[in-house]
Amino acid sequence: MTAATSDIEKLSFEEALAQLEKIVSQLESGEAPLEKSIELYERGTALKAHCEARLKAAEAKVEKITLSAGGEPVGTEPLDVE
């Protein structure tokens, strides 16, 4: 794990997403030199993977409430997102 990856692992989803949006904006502007653009792209790829992992972890925690025939909550089960 590189220092940059270690840094990313400590970010919340919102922090990583904000950084990713900033990188996309910088790349879209076309003003960054080639080497800087490559660095930004690599960091953006790592941030994207981090955001996807955070979302997947959150998704796994989501549960739906199951109801009895009378409409009373009787428990929970994993959310089927597919």
N, C-alpha and C positions, 0 to 999 in steps of 0.2 A: 504494500500500500504506500503510495507516494504521499508527500506532505500535503499536496493539493487535495488528494482523495480523502485523507484524514480530516482535513479542514471541512470538506463538504459533508462528511458523515455527521458532523456536529451540528449542522444546520437544521432548522425546522423546515417543514414543507414550504411554509410561506416565505421564509428567508431564501431558500433555494430557488423558488419560483421567481422571486423578485430579481435575483441575480441572473437567472436564465433570461428573463425578459430584457434586462439591460444588455446582455450579451447579444441577443437577437437584434436589438436596436442598433448596436455598434456594428454588427456584421452587415446589416441591411443598409447602413449609411455608406458603406464602401470606402470610408475614410481611413480605416486602419491599414497599416502596411501588411504585406503578405505574412511575414513571420508572426506578427501580433494577431492577425486573423486566424492563423493556424492554432495559436495558443488559446484564443477565445473559443474556437470551435471545439477543441479538446475539452476545455473546462465545461462548455455548454453540454457536451455529450455526457460528461460525468454528472452534471447537475440534473439532466433529464433522467438518467438512470436512478439517481437518488430520489427524485420526485415520484417516479413510477413505483419504486420500492416502498416509499412512505404511503402512497395511495393503496397499494396492495395490502399492506399491513393494516391500514385503517379499515379496508373492505372486509378483511377477515374478522374484524371485531364487531362488525355490524350484524345484528341479529333481528329477526322479525318475530313479533309476538304472535303466538298461536292462540286461537280462541276456541272455546268450547262451542257446542251446538247452540247454547243459550247466549253466546256472545261474551262470555266471561273470559278474561285472560287466564290461560292454564300453563303457560310456559313459553319458552323461546326455542328457536331453531336457527341454524345458520342461514343467512340470506343467500338464496340461489340467484346469482347475478348473470348467469349465462342463459 
